[in-house]
Amino acid sequence: MTSATASPRVVGVIGGGRMGAGIAQSFAAAGSRVVVVERDGSAAAAALERITTGLRQAAERGTLTGPSDLDVADRVAVVSSVAELPHDADLVVEAVPEDAALKAGLLAAAEDVVHEGCLLASNTSSLSVTELAAALRRPGRFLGMHFFNPVPVSALVELVLAPDTTGATRAAAVRWTHALGKQDVVVKDSPGFASSRLGLALGLEAIRMVEEQVADPEAIDTAMRLGYRHPMGPLRLTDVVGLDVRLAIAEHLHTTLGERFVPPRLLREKVARGELGRKTGQGFYRW
């Protein structure tokens, strides 16, 4: 979706890994000044390299419109403390690993730095947005903004509303999602939201089919690509997301939603062996 809607002037991103770097790249390309927080100087340098590499690749693909990748990169700064987030930020997005205590602590620390009108968001793919909001003094200015990997080319942002999320917060998040050229879907806070819950159900069943020797991974993925027009089969997608990430979400949904989300034995075994997918070179496929 394309839009002439203005992006936020100043954006903070907490976490400069694959997702955080992609979020930062997307907002910078849309015209925002972006400050990324990483844990130390080495991690900050790695985050900046991810962002500049992503911008260069976007320019090479012809998907970066307007200023050059170097000009866009000038809008990005990386710091090593939440205390260094700009006070005048319009939006701060937390994009650290799926650890509720870690996320809540960082969001509360960010709230102490930015002005009262700043919107805070979590990129969580499964954790309770309502519980994260409980760590904040102004929960009405908070929601989930679930981006998808790879962020710069993904067309979707899932906006997750907690009970206290205000209408103004929702409207700003929708507006800024459109400014990125992405489509929003708005859901209420529920375990796994809409996307992770449905995507995981399909992925877990595909893993069980491999475990039961119904078919090999490539056959299962081909059936879903050609038969149901999925852009990527559920097992290849599991490799891209990370088997450890899928296992953590499955364990959370198993606890909250019951036995239909119990993790398959094969998934646990692969994670125990370090076969985490694309990031380790081996999952259901060799990368």
N, C-alpha and C positions, 0 to 999 in steps of 0.2 A: 504494500500500500504506500503510495507517495502522498506527501502533504506539504503545503507551504507553512505549516505550523512551526513556530519558532521553538528550538530546543532550549532547555534551561541554560542560563548564562554560565553558571559555574556548577560543576558536578564533582563530588568526591566519590571515589571507589575504594572500598577497603578490601584489599586482596588483589594481587597482581598475577595470579595464576592464569590458566587458559581462559576461564570464564571472566575473571576480572579484567584481564587485558582486552578481551573481546568487547566487553561493555565499555571500557574506557575508549577504545578505538572507535566504536560506533558513535558515542557522544561527541568525540573530537571531530569526527568526519561530518557530523551534523552542525558543527559550529560552536560547541560548548568549550569552555576552558575546563580542563580536567586535572584533578589532583588525585593520584593513586597512592595508597598507603600500603607499604610492605614492611616486613618485620625487621629488616636490617639493610645495610648498604648493599650487600651482595644480592639479596633477593630483590631489592629495588632496581638494581642495574639489570637483572634478568627480566623483570617486568617491563622495563622501558624497551629492552631489546625485542620482546614479544610484540609490543605495540607497534614499534617502528617497522618490524618485519611484516606485520599484518597490513600496515598502511602501504608499504611498498608493493606487496602482492596484490592488494586491491587496485593500486594504480596500474600495475602490469595487466590486470584482467580488464581494466577499463571500467571498473565499478565505482571508482572514486571520482565523483564529479566535483567541479569547482576547483579549489586550491590544490596544489601538488601535495604529495605525501609528506614532503619536507615541511611545507607550510603548516599542514595539519599537525604534524609532530610537535611543532613549536607551541601548540596549545596544551601540551601534556607535560606535567611535572610529576615526579615520583618522590615521595618522602617516606620516612621510616617510623612515623609516629602518628597516631590518631590526633594527638594534640596539634599537629601541623595542618590539619584540614582547614580550609579557608572559612572564616566566620560567615562570609556572605554567600556560602553555597546555597543553591536552590534545592539541590537533591543530593543525598548521600546514599549510595547503594553498597550494602555489605555483600561480599562474594568470597567468603572464606569456607573451609570445609564444613561438612554437615555435623557440626557439634553445637548443640543448643546453647550450652553454657558459654562457649566461646563467642558465638554470634550475639547473644544477649549482652555480654559484657562489652563488646566492641560497639554495639549500637548505643548502649547507655553512655559510653565514653564519648561517642560522636555527638550525642545530644547535648552534652555539656559544652561542646566547642562551637557549634553552629548557632545561628540565630533562631528565634522561636518559630519563624515561618518556614524553616527548611523542612522538606519532606524527607523522611527516612524510609528506606526500603531494604528488604532482604531478598537475595537471589535464591533462597532455599528452594529445593525441589520437592520437599516432603515434610519438613518439620512444621509444627504448629505455629502459624503466624500469631494467633491469639496469645500463646504462651510467650513468644518473643516480645509482643507488645506490652506484656505485664512488667517488663524491665524498664519501661520508659515513663517519663513524667507526662509526656504528651502523646498518648497512644493514638489519638485521632489523626495525627500526622504521619502514621506508619501503615505500611501494607507490604505484601509480597509482590516483587517484580521478578517473576521466574523467566529468565532468558534461556535460550536453547543454543546448543553447541553445534557448529561454530557460530558465535553470536553475530559477527558482521554480515553473514549471508543468510542467517535464519530469518524467516518472515514473521515469527510469532513471539509475543510476550504474554505470558499468563499473569494476570493481575489478580492477586488473592486478597480478599477483604476480610479483616477481622471485625468483630462486632462493633468496635469503637471507631473504625476507619470512617472519616467524614466524607460527605459528598464532594467537598472541595478537593480533598486528597485524591479521591478516585478520579475526578475530572482532570486534575493536573497530570496524573499518571497516564491516563488515556491520551491526553494531548501530547505529552512528551514521547509516548510510544509511537504515535503517528509521525512526530517530527523525525524519528529515526527511520521512517519509511517502513514500519512494521505494523502488523495487525494485532490488536489486543483481543483477548478473551477474558472476561471478568467472571470469577468464581468466588464462592464463599469459602472460608477456611474449613477444610475437611481433610482427614488424613490422605496424603498423596494428591490432593487437589483433583483436577480432572486429568491432566496429561500424564503425570507420573503414575497415577492409579491405573489407568487404562493401559498405558505403555508397559508397565511392569507386569500386569496380568498376562499380556500377550507374551512378553519375554520369558516369564517363568514357565509358561506352558510349553514354549518352544524348547527350553532347556530340558524339561521333563521328557519331551519327545526324543531328544538326542539320548538322554539317559536310558530310555526304554528301547532304543534302537529302532524307532519308527522310521527314521530317515536321517541322513547326514545333514550337518548344518547348511551346506550349500543348497541342498534340495528344499529344505524348509524355507530358507530365505527366498529362493527363486519362486516358490509357490506364492509367497506373500507379495513379492514384487510384481509378478506377471498376473497372478490371479486377482489380487486386491489393489494393485497399483500403489503399493507402498514404495516410497523412493528408496528405502533400504530395508532389508529383512530384519527381523527381531534379534537374531543372533549376531549379525554384523553390527547392528546398533548397540547391542550389549558390549561388544568389544570397543566400540568408539566411546561409549559412556564410561566404561570401566567396570569390570566384574565386581571389584570391591565396592564401588558406588552402588551398583545394583543390589548387592548383598545387604548393604547397610539400609537401603530403602525397604527392601523386602522384610528385614528384621523389624523395622519400625512399623510397617503396615501389618505384619503378622501380629505384633503386640496390640495394635489398635483396632484392626478390622477382622482378625481371626484366621482360621486355618487355611482359607483359600490363598493366603499369601505366604505360607510356610516356604522357606527357601529350599530348593531341590538339593539333594546330596551332591550332585555333580557341581553345582555352583560353589558350594562350600569347599569341595576338594580342590577345584581350580584356584580359588583364592588362596587356600592354604599353601599351594605349590608356587604361588607368585605369578600365576598365569592370569594377569589382570586385563588383557586385551591389547589394544594398540599401543598403550604407553609402555608396556613391557616387551612387546614384540610377539606375544603369544596369548591367545584367548581361545575362542572357538575357531579362529583362523590364525595363520602365521602372517605377521606384518613385516 
